[in-house]
Amino acid sequence: MAGALLNTDEINALMTAIQDGRVAPEAGARTRGTAANYDLTSQDRVIHRQMPTLDAINEQIATMFGMGMAGRTRLTVRVTSGPASMLRFSDFNSLLAPPSTVTVMSLGKGGSQALLVLEPGLADAMIAAALGDKRGRSDEPTPAPAQGDARRDFTMVERNVLRRLIGVFTDAMSTAWAPVLPFKPEVLRFEADPRLAVIAPSNETAVLCSFELEGAMRGVIQLALPYTAIEPARKALMSPPMLHSVSDKGFANALRHEINQVEVDVAALLGTTSMTVDQLMGLEVGHVLMLGTSEGASLPVFVQGKAKFTGQPKVVGGALALELDAGPVAELRRPFDAEPADPTSKAA
C-alpha cells in the first residue's frame, strides 16, 4: 500500500538487501558528494559575522587622517575607508612586493605588529606634498612606477618625512581604537624585501582595512592587522558601534543641576524606648519618656531612610541644630527596621 510505514523487520530486510546489492537505489535519489579531509589542528578561523564597530573605527581613522594630512600638506585631501575583509597572510603577501611601500608597525604592549602598505607612487606623492612640491597639487592620479620596477630607496630626509606623515595615521588609529583596545601604534621600520615584512604565519588570518586618498593625492593604503591582536575585543567589534557616545558637557551640567535640586528626607534619631500597649494608652500630658541616650553621644543621621552620618546636637542662634561628625559611619538601623525587642528593655 502506497504511503504505508515499514515496521522494524521490513526496514532491516531492506537495508540488508541494499548492502548486498539486490536492491538498487532509485534513479532520482540524491547522492552525497565526496568527503573532504579536514585538519583539526589548522589555525584557520571562519568568521561569518560582520564587524560594524570595526567599520566605524576605520571611518573615524579616515576622518582624522584626512584632516591631519590636510593640515600637514596644506592640500585638499579626502580619505574614505572601505569595509574590512578577512584573508590569510599568505594571500596578503602579494601586496608586499615592490614598488609598494611596506611599513612595519608595533601595536603597543603585547608584542603584536601590523603592516601598513602604501600602493606604488603614493609614498612619493605624500613626501613631495609635505616638502612643498607643487606637483603634488595636481588633480591627476598619482603616477605609479611600472610593475616591474623595484621601489627606490628613500633618503634619510624622506624617511623622516614619511615617518611623520604615517605618524598622523598612527595617532588617529590610537584615538579611534581607544574605546575598544588600548593600541599604541608606532612605526618600526620600512621594508623593501617582502620576506622581512612577515609578522605572522602564512595560515594566520589577517584583518584587511583599506583607506583611499582622494583630492590632491590619490592612492590606497592597506592596513593588515593579525586577527589574534583584535580577537580579545571580538564581541565589542561585532556589536553595534558605540564610538560617538562622548558625553556632552552642557548636558552633564544640566543633569547635575537637576539632580542637585532633588529633595531628600534627612532625619536624626534622638533615641529609642520601648513600652507596652497598656503603658502607651496611659500616657498623659506632662509625662516624660526616657530615650536612653546620653548627652554627649552621637546621633545617627538617616538620608532617605539609610544611615549616612552621625552628629552632635547643638544650639545655634537659639535654634536646635546638628553638627555632623567627620568619623566613619557605623552600621546603623532605624528602630522599626530592627528585630522586635523586649518590651521592658531600653535601647539607645
N, C-alpha and C positions, 0 to 999 in steps of 0.2 A: 504494500500500500504506500502510495506516494506520501511523503511527509511524516511517516511513522518513525518513531525513535527506536534506536537499536538498544538491546539490552547488553549486559556485560559480556556474555558469552559470544554474541554476534560481533561485538567490537573486537574482542580478542581474536576471533576467527578471521575477521577482515584484515587486521594488522599482520597476522601470520601469513595470509595469502599475498599481501603486498610485499612482505620481506622475501618470500620465496619466489616472487616474480610471476605468480599465477594470475594476479590482477594488475592490469596496467593503469596508471593514473589517467584521469580524464584529460581530454585534449585541451580544454580551456582552463585547466588548473594552473594557478600561478606557481612558479618555481622560484626558489630563493637564489640570490646572487652568490657569487663566490666569496668565501671567507677571506678576510684580510687580517694579516698579522698586526698586533698592536703591542708596542713596547711599554710595559707598565713603569719602567724606570725612566722614561723620557720626561724631560722637564718642560715639554711644550704645554702651554696654557691656552685653553679655549675660552674666550671671553665673548659671551653672547649679548651682554647688555651694553648700552651706550653709557658714556660718562658726561652728563650735561654740565656738571661743575667743572670738569677739566676744560670743556669748550669755553665756559665763562672765564676761567683763569687765562686761557690763551687770548681771549678778546681783550681782557684787561692789560695783558702784557703788550699786545699790539698797539693799544691806545697810548700807553705810557712810552713805549719805544718810539712811536711815531712823533710824539711831542718832544721827546729828548733829542731825536735826530734833527728835527726842525730847528730846535734851539741851538744845537752844536754847529750845524752847517748853514743856518740862515736860508734854508731852501724849503720849498713846499714838499713835504714827504708824508705820504699816507701809508699806513701799514694795516693790513687786514689779515685775520687769521682764518685758517681753514679747519674743517673738522679733524679731530685726532684719529689716527688709524693705528693698527697693530700689525707688526710683521716681525720676522726673525732678523737678527743681526746679520745673518748670512746673506739675506736678500738686501739689507740696507748697505752692505759694504760696497755695492756697485756705485753708490753715490759718492764714495770717498776718493775715487780715483781722480788724479789731476785732470784738468786745471781747477777743480773745485778747491776752495779754501776750507780746511778742516781745523776746527778749534776744539781742543780737549778741555773740558771744564770739570771742576770739582763741585759737588753739591753741598759741601759743608761736612758736619760731623757724620760719621758712619762710613766714610771712605767711598761713597758712591760717586760715580762720574757720569758725565753726559757729553754728547757730541753736538756741536753747532756747525752746520755745513752751509757755506755761502756758495751759491751757484757761480759758475765761471763769469768773471768780469765784474761781479757785484762788489767784491772787496776793493778792487782798483777804483771803482766809482766812488765808494764811500771815503776812501783815503783822499782822492782828488777833491771831493767836495769839502772835506774837513780842512784841507790845506788851502782852500780858496780858489781852486781851479775852476774857471768859468765854464769849462767844457762839461762840468758836472751839472750845469743848469739846463742842459738840452732836454727837450721833451721826448727825444727819440729813445728807443730802448737801449739799455747799456750794451755796448758791443762786447761779445764774448769771443775768446780765443777759439781757434779751430779745435775740433775734438781731439786731434792727435797731438796737440801741443801740450807740453808739460807746464805746470804752474811755475811762474817765475818766482825767484826768491825775493822776499821783501827786505828792504834795507832796515837798519835799526830804527830810524825815524819812522818809517812806515809801520813797523811792527808796534811801536809805542802808540802811534795814532790809532791803528786798528784795535789795539787792546783797549784804549779808552772808549772807542765807539761801541765795542762789544760790551764794555762795562756798563753802558746805558741799558743794554738788553738784560744783563745780569741783575742790575738794580731793579728793573721793572719785574723781572722774574721773582726776585726775593720778596718784593712787596705783594705781588699777586698771590703767591703761594703761602704767605704768612698765616692766613686763617686756617689752612689745611695742614701744611707741613712746614717746619722751620728750615727751609732751604736757604743756604748762603752761597750762591754760585760765585765762582771765581775762575778766571781764565788761567789755565796752567801752561799751555803751550800751543803752538801752531804746528801741524804735522803735514809734511808733503808726501810721506810714504803711508799709504793706507794700512799697511801691516803694523805700523806703530800706533795707529789710532784705534786699535781694538780694545774695548773696555769691558766686554762681556763675552761669554761663549757664543759660538755661532748659532746654537739652537735656542739661545735665550730670546725672550720676547722683548721687542722694543716698542715703545710708545712714540709714534712719529707725529710731531706737531709742525705745521708749515705756516710761515708768515711771508706774505707777499708785499713788497715795497712798490709803490706807485708814485708818480709825480716826477720830480727832478731825477730820482734814481729808480730804476726798475730792476727787480730781481726777486728771488725766492730764497728764504732762509729756512733750513730744516733743522729742527731740534729733536734729537733722539734721546729719550730717557729710558733707562732699564726699567722694566716692569717691577722688578724687585724693589726699586727705590720708592715707587709710589704705592706699592701694594699695602703698606700699613694704613693708608687713607682710602682704600678701595670703596668702602661703604659711603664715605663722605663724597667721593667723586661721582658715585652713581646716584646720589641723592640730588634733589632739586637744588640749584645754586643758591647760596645764601651770602654771596660776596658783597652785596650792596647794603647789608644790614648795619651800616655805620650809624651810630647814634647821632641825632641832631641835637646840638647844644641848646637851641631855642626850645625844642620840645622837652628836653630834660629839665630845663629851668622852669618851664611852665608846670610840668608834672611835679617837680619838687615844691613849687609854690602851693599847688593844690593839696598836696599831701600835708604840708605844714599847717593848713587851715582845718584839718580834720580834728574834731573834738574827741577827747578820750576821757574816761572816768578815772579819777585819781582819788583814792581813799586811804586814810591812815587808821590803823586799828589801835584804839586806846587800850583795850584789854578785853578779857572774856570772863564770864562767870556762868555757873550752872545752877538751876533751881528746878524744883518740881512744879507741876501744874498748879498744885494747891498753893504753893508759895507765890507763884505768878499771879493767881487770882486774888491773893490777899494784899497785893501792893497798893499803897495809897500815896497821896501827895505828901512829900517830905521824906519818904523813905530813901535811904542811901544804899546803893549797890556797890559792893566791894569788887573791883575788877581784878585784883590780884597782881597789879603792875606796879613795880617800884618807881619811884620818882625819877631816877636817873637812867632807867632802861630805855633802849632804843625801840622805837615803834616801827612795825612793818608797814611799808607803803605799797599799796596794790594799784597797778595800772591795768585797767580792763580786766580786773579780777586776778591778775598774775602778780606775784610778789616780785618787785623790781628793785626797791630801795629800802633803806632803813633811815630813820631820822629821829631828831630830838625835838620835843615840843618846846616852843618858845613863845614869848610875848613881845611883839614888836609894834610899837606905836599904839599900845592899848588894845591890840587885836591878837588873837591866837594865831600862831604860825608854826611851821615845821621846818627845821633845818636838816637837810639831807646829810647823811654820813658819807665819808669817802671810802669806807671799807667795803669788802665784798659782801654780797647779799647771800644770806644763808637760805637753806631750803625751808620756805615758809608756806603755810597753807591757811586759808581762811577757816574760821571755826566751823562753818556749815559745810565745808568740804572734808572735814576730818571725820574719823570714826566716832560713833556715839560714846560719850564719856560717862563716867559715874555721876549721877545727879548730885551727889554730896561733895564732889571734888571741884577744885577751882584751878583754872589754867591761866597762865599769863600770856 
